[in-house]
Structure formats: structure tokens, C-alpha cells
Amino acid sequence: MEKEKYYISTAIAYTSGKPHIGNTYEIVLADAIARFKRLQGYDVYFQTGTDEHGEKIELKAKEAGITPQEFVDEKAEEIHRIWDIMNTSYDKFVRTTDPNHEKVVQHIFKYMFDKGDIYLGKYEGWYCTPDESFWTDTQVVEKDGVYVCPDCGREVQKKSEEAYFFKLSKYQKQLEEYIESHPEFIQPVARKNEMINNFIKPGLQDLCVSRTSFQWGIPVDFDPKHVVYVWLDALTNYITNIGYDVGNESKVFHDRWPADLHLIGKDIIRFHTIYWPCFLMSLDLPLPKQVFGHPWLIMSDGKMSKSRGNVVYADDLVDEFGVDAVRYYFLHEIPFASDGVFTRELLIERINGDLANILGNLVQRTISMGNKYFDGEISNKKVLEDIDYNFIDHINSLEKNVSDKMEKLQISDAISEIFELLRASNKYIDETTPWILAKDEKLMDRLETVLYHLLEAIRVSAVFLEPFLTHTSEEIFKQLQSNCKDFEFKNDNSYSLGKPTPLFMRIDTLK
């Protein structure tokens, strides 16, 4: 039987600099979802990559004294390296300087032009170079005597140039009707309301989709003084890299599209839920099933920025604390719809409390007792007491509890469900008192039953930890010396335990 397909993407990272932990959070979040879907049996395609064109890149390359291609090659390699350090399981790392992507973007632009959805005009307005965004007089914000971008707060420049425009206004009614009839399309709901009330209802303005004031972009092949403007170039990566071309769509494209989930930061949800759907409507293609605008990971003193000197990089944290500890923090500390805060103190608290005490201590205690009392050979003697039935029910409820939370993209809550079982396991040890049972020869079968139940709880927990703590899950199975990945308690397993080694070391905060 063929597996059901699942296509998840992240936004593609802009190659203007090294990604900080706020940028890295998105790829780890997407990886956890992709891994969980694979665990459920889906044929997952997970795409990420880099956005490599634009005026900002051209200016930064000039400052560095190198070509734009050399600049983006260097930055793309750095982003690629950090995604790999975070142990992310993407299937394709795309680059918008890829020749095939550039060719298909040219075909898309020409198709939209021939259809009448793109026309030549003149742009006069305010331009934000860092955000690659144009704004009207009514949209910019005056601050200390200068006009600034309403998104990022940085100064904008007045620009006037010939440009091609996409008829966004043509698709307004169709987009409104789609969002109305597909309430799951934009998540969380607050983001949907923001798009409808702040952008769609006031009326969509036609969108500038070419520039002539710089060269670092995909040339408009029938008017080469123009280059394709960033959003038509960048957003189409979701289809160009799975075999789409105008009038020549591959079987792979038809198998994969529409995407099940575009996972993007809340700051670029407008581009993905207004511009992108209208582009797809112009191409007569189905829309992605869901766009999730995730919250930010911010510092305790606000959003990360180099000017504030509060930028933290994921690879530095991994060097100090290990990849799974950093993944755990990213995934557990950021709620479904509100920003999460990063502090080193809280990261250390989570390592010591959750990872070392709750998880690590449970695994080490249980395997140590199994080795001490039964030379590591444990089977189910089925000597049950009342306390066992609730514990086994808790183990068997984990799949549904975690799956329900993951289906709603409540990743932090899904992890909490696993740790609730781990806490219950530690409580089960306290209540069954294996060290007292071990003193009575007649109670050895009861003791072995208790340890078997604990090993099953650890095994099932390790199955569901894999999408989040990938190395740790692997290490637990290694110490259990088990290959059983069943989602529920099994009565007929047997264990031949390995040597217990600490999964996480406590960090002494008094040093």
C-alpha cells in the first residue's frame, strides 16, 4: 500500500548573514513536524533552502569586494552548515540561484504577462532595503522626522522607477472567498484576522514584481533591463523545486502539490497568505493546505539585533550544551501562538530539571536496577497490582495525546505529554519501591514486573521523543538494547539491558 504523502516547507533563509537562533527555530520546528509525520507512516517531503537575490545582497557583496554569486555561495554554505548542525532531516536544500529555478521563474513571469496579470507601469513610493518591501505614503510611519518601515522600523527611501506590476487586485474577491471557505488555511486564527482586517478588506494594491535599479536578480527575458522582484522569485521556490514548469508539470509535482504546510515566521505571513495564493490562482494551481505563521524566539530585552548586541547563534549553543538540549529548548519553550523568550539561565534550568532529572535520571535508575537485580535480563512476569493498570493506560494513551497536539501544531504541548509520562514513571518508582521489593525473595517476580513496566514506559517515550530529541532517543534504545518501535505497551517484550550512561549532565550554576 502506497504511503500518504506529506509536503512541508520552511521559508527560505535570506543570504544576507548568519542565521541567529530566532531564524534557526523555524527549521527545528519544521524538522520536528516532518519527523513526526514520518513516524506516523507518511511519505514526507521536507524542503528548505536559501533566498539569494535582491538589492540588499548586491550592496553587501559590493561592500565585501566580491561578486554577488560569491557572497551568496558563502552565506548559503553557512546556513546549510547550521541546519545540519541542528540535525534537521530536510529532503532538499534549495537555492534560488539554481539555473532551473531561474528558468522556470522566467517562464512564470512571461505566462502571467501574456495572460494580462502582469503589466508595465511606474512605481513611486517608499522602499525598505532590508525587508525588500515597497510602501505607500499612507503605510510608512514618521519617526523622529524620518519615514520608517512599518514592519522593521528602519528608514525607507523614496523611489521612482519603471516596473512591472502583478494584478493582485484582480484576485481579491477570489482570495477572500477562499479564506472564508477554508478556515484552516491561515493559522493561528489571530494571523488570519490580521490579514483580513489589515490588508485584504482595505483593498489589495497591485504588486511591484520587477526592478531596474539593480541587477542582482533573475532577468525578465523579454525585457532584460528588469529583474524579477524578490517575492515572485522567492515564493515560487515551493513549486519550481518539485518539478513545476509552465505547461510542463512533472508527475512528481502532481504527486507532491499542494503543500500540506508552509511553516513561516509571523513577520512574512502577508507574503505567503496574500501574494502567494494570488500567484497560484494566476497559474491555475491549487493553494497550499495550510500556512502557519509561527511566533518568534526573542531575547528577554526584545527582538534580536546586531545593533543591540544581543544576537545568539545556534552553533555556539550546540558547542556548549549539545544539539538535543538546544532543540528541546526551542521546541518546548515557544508556545503555539505567542513569542518565546531565550535566556541562558532558563536553558540551563531546563537541562537540569527536565532533561537530566526527569528523563536522564529515570533511564539511568531503571536500567541500573535492572542490571543490579536481574543482570539486565528482564521479562514480564505479569504480577499486577492496582497501581499498574493506570500506569499501563497512561503509556497507551501517549500516542493519541501526542498525535492530537501535533495535529494542531502545538509542539510544546506534545512534548509536555511525553514528559508527563516520564514524571508518572518516576512517581511509579517511588510508589512501588523496587529497593524494598528486592529485599524479599518471594517478591522478585513482582519486582521484575515493575521494572518491565518502567522499561516499556521508557521505550514508548523514546519512540515519541525521536522527532524532538533525535540523538537522545537513539541513545535510549541503545541502552535498552531494543529495536521495538511499537507505539503502545507490549506484554511480551523482553530486555537484555546495556550499560546505563547519563543522557544529560547537570550543569553547576554555582561555578
BAGU-542318 format. One record per residue (C-alpha): residue number from 1; y, z negated, x. Coordinates in pm, whole numbers, plus 50000, padded with zeros to 5 digits. Each point is the difference from the previous one (the first is absolute). Layout:
N
<NUM,<Y,Z,X>>
...
END
This chain:
511
<1,<50000,50000,50000>>
<2,<50339,50101,50140>>
<3,<50240,49715,50072>>
<4,<50323,49974,49802>>
<5,<50295,50107,50214>>
<6,<50303,49783,50078>>
<7,<50309,50126,50184>>
<8,<50250,49745,50132>>
<9,<50304,50071,50217>>
<10,<50276,49808,50169>>
<11,<50349,50130,50048>>
<12,<50019,50183,50330>>
<13,<50183,49798,50265>>
<14,<50329,50141,50128>>
<15,<49982,50073,50373>>
<16,<50338,49853,50088>>
<17,<49859,49691,50172>>
<18,<49718,49751,50037>>
<19,<49877,49858,49666>>
<20,<50061,49628,49948>>
<21,<49778,49766,49799>>
<22,<50175,50095,49676>>
<23,<49899,50364,50055>>
<24,<49652,49899,50118>>
<25,<49934,49792,49687>>
<26,<49970,50318,49792>>
<27,<49722,50157,50209>>
<28,<49801,49672,50000>>
<29,<50042,49967,49623>>
<30,<49880,50357,49946>>
<31,<49709,49944,50236>>
<32,<49885,49693,49806>>
<33,<50004,50200,49675>>
<34,<49819,50295,50159>>
<35,<49733,49777,50153>>
<36,<49947,49818,49671>>
<37,<49958,50329,49814>>
<38,<49740,50107,50257>>
<39,<49826,49666,49948>>
<40,<49984,50083,49629>>
<41,<49831,50331,50081>>
<42,<50290,50246,49974>>
<43,<50036,50306,50222>>
<44,<50339,49899,50139>>
<45,<50255,50223,50167>>
<46,<50277,49797,50166>>
<47,<50299,50188,50140>>
<48,<50293,49880,50206>>
<49,<50215,50148,50276>>
<50,<50352,50077,50116>>
<51,<50315,50165,49864>>
<52,<50154,50184,50295>>
<53,<50298,50217,49899>>
<54,<50366,49935,49930>>
<55,<50346,49954,50142>>
<56,<49931,49644,50112>>
<57,<49711,50119,50220>>
<58,<50210,50280,50145>>
<59,<50278,49755,50093>>
<60,<49762,49743,50151>>
<61,<49823,50266,50207>>
<62,<50335,50122,50133>>
<63,<50096,49643,50095>>
<64,<49666,49964,50183>>
<65,<50048,50332,50183>>
<66,<49677,50153,49868>>
<67,<49907,50257,49737>>
<68,<49944,49888,49641>>
<69,<49631,50100,50030>>
<70,<49958,49786,50311>>
<71,<50176,49713,49821>>
<72,<49777,50012,49690>>
<73,<49684,50047,50209>>
<74,<50078,49676,50179>>
<75,<50086,49806,49682>>
<76,<49703,50137,49803>>
<77,<49766,49889,50278>>
<78,<50150,49650,49988>>
<79,<49961,49978,49620>>
<80,<49644,50134,50026>>
<81,<49923,49736,50265>>
<82,<50126,49711,49786>>
<83,<49811,50121,49691>>
<84,<49685,50001,50214>>
<85,<50075,49654,50142>>
<86,<50013,49873,49640>>
<87,<49646,50138,49951>>
<88,<50098,50232,49717>>
<89,<49737,50242,49872>>
<90,<50212,50305,49912>>
<91,<49818,50330,49965>>
<92,<50293,50215,50108>>
<93,<50316,49934,50199>>
<94,<50239,50277,49900>>
<95,<50309,50127,50180>>
<96,<50268,50208,49831>>
<97,<50043,50207,50316>>
<98,<49645,50130,49950>>
<99,<50022,50385,49980>>
<100,<49793,50021,49682>>
<101,<50219,49744,49821>>
<102,<50313,50189,50106>>
<103,<49856,50332,49879>>
<104,<49902,49862,49659>>
<105,<50340,49829,49956>>
<106,<50162,50342,50054>>
<107,<49771,50149,49737>>
<108,<50086,49718,49756>>
<109,<50374,50047,50058>>
<110,<49977,50377,49942>>
<111,<49786,49953,49687>>
<112,<50254,49757,49851>>
<113,<50285,50236,50092>>
<114,<49829,50300,49841>>
<115,<49930,49791,49690>>
<116,<50369,49915,49970>>
<117,<49949,49628,50071>>
<118,<50188,50025,50331>>
<119,<50345,50164,50021>>
<120,<50271,50042,50266>>
<121,<50312,49787,49964>>
<122,<50237,49779,50196>>
<123,<49971,49629,50063>>
<124,<50298,49770,50017>>
<125,<49927,49631,50013>>
<126,<49921,49695,50209>>
<127,<49710,50012,50244>>
<128,<49806,49705,50144>>
<129,<49837,50116,50324>>
<130,<49757,49703,50042>>
<131,<49864,50045,49646>>
<132,<50032,50382,49995>>
<133,<50164,49963,49656>>
<134,<50295,50161,49823>>
<135,<50215,49798,49760>>
<136,<50277,50087,49753>>
<137,<50345,49839,49985>>
<138,<49881,49772,49720>>
<139,<49686,49890,50185>>
<140,<50145,49893,50337>>
<141,<50127,49645,50044>>
<142,<50335,49910,50157>>
<143,<49975,49716,50251>>
<144,<50274,49883,50236>>
<145,<50191,50323,49951>>
<146,<49709,50237,50070>>
<147,<49739,50161,49777>>
<148,<49642,49886,50053>>
<149,<49657,50106,49879>>
<150,<49895,49816,49681>>
<151,<49642,49974,50137>>
<152,<50038,49884,50362>>
<153,<50366,49892,50016>>
<154,<50083,50215,50302>>
<155,<50306,50223,50025>>
<156,<49979,50348,49845>>
<157,<50182,50318,50102>>
<158,<50166,50259,49777>>
<159,<49809,50328,50031>>
<160,<50054,50347,49864>>
<161,<49758,50285,50064>>
<162,<49813,50285,49839>>
<163,<49665,49880,49871>>
<164,<49711,50087,49775>>
<165,<49948,49775,49700>>
<166,<49691,49914,49797>>
<167,<50052,49990,49621>>
<168,<49905,49639,49952>>
<169,<50193,49996,49673>>
<170,<49765,50266,49858>>
<171,<49710,49755,50008>>
<172,<50177,49688,49874>>
<173,<49858,50008,49646>>
<174,<49649,50085,50123>>
<175,<50013,49713,50251>>
<176,<50125,49752,49740>>
<177,<49722,50098,49761>>
<178,<49740,49968,50275>>
<179,<50112,49652,50103>>
<180,<50013,49894,49635>>
<181,<49645,50122,49931>>
<182,<49854,49871,50331>>
<183,<50106,49633,50027>>
<184,<49773,49952,50303>>
<185,<50177,50274,50201>>
<186,<50269,49779,50160>>
<187,<49907,49648,50107>>
<188,<50110,49724,49993>>
<189,<50174,50030,49661>>
<190,<50331,49878,50147>>
<191,<50007,50309,50224>>
<192,<49938,50227,49700>>
<193,<50286,49841,49807>>
<194,<50226,50038,50302>>
<195,<49927,50374,50027>>
<196,<50047,50063,49628>>
<197,<50319,49799,49956>>
<198,<50173,50067,50332>>
<199,<49909,50362,50069>>
<200,<49832,50189,49717>>
<201,<50198,49893,49692>>
<202,<50344,50052,50164>>
<203,<49889,50362,50061>>
<204,<49824,50161,50296>>
<205,<50221,50198,50240>>
<206,<49864,50311,50169>>
<207,<49868,49916,50345>>
<208,<50111,50139,50335>>
<209,<49687,50141,50170>>
<210,<50138,50180,50305>>
<211,<50250,49940,50281>>
<212,<50191,50223,50241>>
<213,<50175,49737,50216>>
<214,<49693,49935,50220>>
<215,<49695,50196,50113>>
<216,<49716,49750,50027>>
<217,<49808,50082,49687>>
<218,<49779,50264,49841>>
<219,<50198,50328,49977>>
<220,<50046,50159,49658>>
<221,<49821,50322,50092>>
<222,<50215,50228,49784>>
<223,<50328,49834,50109>>
<224,<49936,49856,50349>>
<225,<50341,49837,50050>>
<226,<49871,49742,49751>>
<227,<49731,49741,50072>>
<228,<49800,49831,49724>>
<229,<50151,49662,49921>>
<230,<49789,49693,50067>>
<231,<49862,49904,49658>>
<232,<49858,50340,49906>>
<233,<49845,50012,50349>>
<234,<49874,49640,50013>>
<235,<49870,49949,49645>>
<236,<49794,50318,49997>>
<237,<49784,49857,50283>>
<238,<49785,49842,49727>>
<239,<49877,50345,49893>>
<240,<50043,50223,50306>>
<241,<49754,49789,50199>>
<242,<49718,50018,49745>>
<243,<49991,50378,49973>>
<244,<50287,50096,49769>>
<245,<50183,50329,50042>>
<246,<50188,50196,49738>>
<247,<49749,50226,49826>>
<248,<49726,49907,50246>>
<249,<49878,49649,49917>>
<250,<49682,49887,50174>>
<251,<49699,49835,49835>>
<252,<50079,49685,50199>>
<253,<50343,49992,49837>>
<254,<49855,50031,49651>>
<255,<49744,49729,50082>>
<256,<50261,49756,50131>>
<257,<50314,50059,49795>>
<258,<50161,49829,49818>>
<259,<50031,49699,50228>>
<260,<49886,49672,49849>>
<261,<50267,49795,50173>>
<262,<50316,50063,50200>>
<263,<50076,49667,50169>>
<264,<50365,49993,50109>>
<265,<50280,49753,50069>>
<266,<50224,49905,49710>>
<267,<50299,50152,50181>>
<268,<49864,50357,49970>>
<269,<49853,49981,49651>>
<270,<50277,50225,49863>>
<271,<49883,50289,50217>>
<272,<49636,49955,49899>>
<273,<50049,49945,49626>>
<274,<50288,50242,49932>>
<275,<50022,50273,50267>>
<276,<49627,50029,50072>>
<277,<49883,50026,49637>>
<278,<50263,50267,49931>>
<279,<49888,50199,50307>>
<280,<49643,49983,49871>>
<281,<50107,50107,49652>>
<282,<50172,50301,50157>>
<283,<49671,50084,50176>>
<284,<49804,49947,49674>>
<285,<49792,49728,50167>>
<286,<49884,49669,49851>>
<287,<50190,49688,50097>>
<288,<49847,49716,50206>>
<289,<49833,49741,49780>>
<290,<50206,49708,50129>>
<291,<50290,49922,50232>>
<292,<50021,49638,50113>>
<293,<50330,49885,50152>>
<294,<49889,49703,50205>>
<295,<50235,49714,50097>>
<296,<50131,49939,50350>>
<297,<49897,49765,50274>>
<298,<50329,49846,50110>>
<299,<50114,49736,50245>>
<300,<50117,49658,49885>>
<301,<50357,50111,50078>>
<302,<49968,50327,49808>>
<303,<49891,50361,50061>>
<304,<49896,50091,50355>>
<305,<50250,50196,50209>>
<306,<50061,50059,50370>>
<307,<50365,49905,49958>>
<308,<49894,49656,49879>>
<309,<49750,49966,50282>>
<310,<49726,49885,49762>>
<311,<49756,50290,50031>>
<312,<49632,49905,50047>>
<313,<49731,50252,50096>>
<314,<49640,49988,49882>>
<315,<49845,50081,50339>>
<316,<50176,49700,50156>>
<317,<49862,49772,49727>>
<318,<49650,50144,50042>>
<319,<50014,49935,50375>>
<320,<50082,49636,49929>>
<321,<49802,49919,49684>>
<322,<49737,50273,49952>>
<323,<49990,50287,49753>>
<324,<49821,49824,49713>>
<325,<50240,49707,50000>>
<326,<50294,50242,49975>>
<327,<49827,50207,49730>>
<328,<49928,49681,49804>>
<329,<50364,49894,50014>>
<330,<50129,50341,49890>>
<331,<49757,50026,49710>>
<332,<49998,49641,49879>>
<333,<50365,49901,50033>>
<334,<50163,50286,49810>>
<335,<49975,49968,49621>>
<336,<49944,50290,49759>>
<337,<50364,50067,49914>>
<338,<50226,49785,50217>>
<339,<50087,49998,50369>>
<340,<49802,49792,50248>>
<341,<50157,49809,50286>>
<342,<49876,50003,50358>>
<343,<50030,49701,50228>>
<344,<49790,49919,50304>>
<345,<49963,49644,49871>>
<346,<49843,50118,49674>>
<347,<49773,50245,50183>>
<348,<49870,49717,50219>>
<349,<49963,49775,49694>>
<350,<49786,50267,49830>>
<351,<49786,50047,50311>>
<352,<49939,49628,50034>>
<353,<49963,49919,49632>>
<354,<49834,50299,49837>>
<355,<49828,50189,50279>>
<356,<49891,49724,50239>>
<357,<49949,49707,49759>>
<358,<49884,50153,49673>>
<359,<49817,50313,50119>>
<360,<49913,49936,50365>>
<361,<49899,49639,49956>>
<362,<49774,50084,49704>>
<363,<49813,50272,50190>>
<364,<49961,49793,50315>>
<365,<49889,49683,49815>>
<366,<49746,50183,49787>>
<367,<49842,50204,50279>>
<368,<49997,49695,50228>>
<369,<49814,49797,49736>>
<370,<49755,50285,49945>>
<371,<49925,50013,50371>>
<372,<49985,49622,50036>>
<373,<49774,49922,49706>>
<374,<49784,50314,49973>>
<375,<50034,50181,50335>>
<376,<50204,50264,49820>>
<377,<49720,50110,49764>>
<378,<50121,49952,49641>>
<379,<49842,50117,49675>>
<380,<50057,49904,49639>>
<381,<49780,49704,49904>>
<382,<50157,49998,49649>>
<383,<50029,49623,49970>>
<384,<50292,50005,49758>>
<385,<50229,49733,49862>>
<386,<50278,50024,49741>>
<387,<50267,50060,50264>>
<388,<49827,50319,50116>>
<389,<50031,50194,49676>>
<390,<50380,49995,49997>>
<391,<50009,50086,50370>>
<392,<49772,50301,49954>>
<393,<50208,50111,49699>>
<394,<50312,49980,50218>>
<395,<49834,50221,50262>>
<396,<49899,50252,49734>>
<397,<50348,50010,49846>>
<398,<50163,50107,50325>>
<399,<49946,50374,49954>>
<400,<50167,50008,49658>>
<401,<50283,49766,50101>>
<402,<50086,50197,50314>>
<403,<49955,50340,49832>>
<404,<50226,49904,49710>>
<405,<50278,49899,50239>>
<406,<49957,50308,50221>>
<407,<50011,50230,49696>>
<408,<50346,49857,49926>>
<409,<50097,50032,50370>>
<410,<50036,49621,50018>>
<411,<49868,49988,50355>>
<412,<50117,49648,50082>>
<413,<49831,49867,49686>>
<414,<49677,50184,50086>>
<415,<49990,49827,50339>>
<416,<50070,49667,49831>>
<417,<49691,50050,49782>>
<418,<49786,50025,50316>>
<419,<50158,49692,50150>>
<420,<49940,49809,49676>>
<421,<49627,50057,50052>>
<422,<50032,49892,50364>>
<423,<50178,49680,49891>>
<424,<49730,49943,49738>>
<425,<49739,50043,50274>>
<426,<50163,49732,50215>>
<427,<50013,49774,49695>>
<428,<49632,50075,49933>>
<429,<49918,49876,50351>>
<430,<50188,49675,49937>>
<431,<49826,49947,49667>>
<432,<49644,50085,50110>>
<433,<50028,49809,50332>>
<434,<49747,50201,50209>>
<435,<50020,49745,50285>>
<436,<49866,49732,49765>>
<437,<49728,50228,49858>>
<438,<49886,50069,50358>>
<439,<49912,49634,50047>>
<440,<49720,50014,49739>>
<441,<49697,50218,50074>>
<442,<49925,50028,49628>>
<443,<50340,50159,49938>>
<444,<49970,50281,50257>>
<445,<49931,50267,49736>>
<446,<50310,49885,49813>>
<447,<50198,50015,50325>>
<448,<49875,50353,50071>>
<449,<50096,50105,49645>>
<450,<50353,49865,50053>>
<451,<50038,50185,50328>>
<452,<49862,50318,49842>>
<453,<50260,49979,49724>>
<454,<50275,49956,50258>>
<455,<49879,50296,50204>>
<456,<49998,50217,49689>>
<457,<50355,49890,49917>>
<458,<50109,50086,50354>>
<459,<49817,50335,49991>>
<460,<50153,50109,49667>>
<461,<50344,49882,50117>>
<462,<49959,50204,50319>>
<463,<49921,50312,49793>>
<464,<50329,49967,49815>>
<465,<50197,49896,50308>>
<466,<49923,50328,50175>>
<467,<50296,50197,49854>>
<468,<50240,49728,50115>>
<469,<49848,49834,50309>>
<470,<49795,50285,50139>>
<471,<49897,49854,50337>>
<472,<49943,49653,49855>>
<473,<49766,50132,49730>>
<474,<49801,50185,50265>>
<475,<49979,49686,50214>>
<476,<49877,49789,49708>>
<477,<49717,50245,49931>>
<478,<49917,49996,50369>>
<479,<49970,49620,49997>>
<480,<49799,50007,49678>>
<481,<49785,50274,50154>>
<482,<49996,50164,49658>>
<483,<50052,50357,49884>>
<484,<49994,49915,49630>>
<485,<50325,50119,49835>>
<486,<49907,49921,49639>>
<487,<50296,49880,49792>>
<488,<49816,49711,49833>>
<489,<49783,49700,50083>>
<490,<49645,50102,50091>>
<491,<49706,49768,49945>>
<492,<49771,50165,50251>>
<493,<50200,50036,50320>>
<494,<49894,49829,50318>>
<495,<50210,49921,50303>>
<496,<49924,49990,50368>>
<497,<50334,49872,50119>>
<498,<50183,50088,50319>>
<499,<50216,49775,50212>>
<500,<50312,49863,49828>>
<501,<50324,50089,50176>>
<502,<50352,49921,49875>>
<503,<50153,50279,49792>>
<504,<50354,49873,50053>>
<505,<50134,49745,50244>>
<506,<50253,49747,49877>>
<507,<50343,50038,50158>>
<508,<50154,49684,50138>>
<509,<50356,49992,49869>>
<510,<50091,49694,50210>>
<511,<49991,50185,50333>>
END
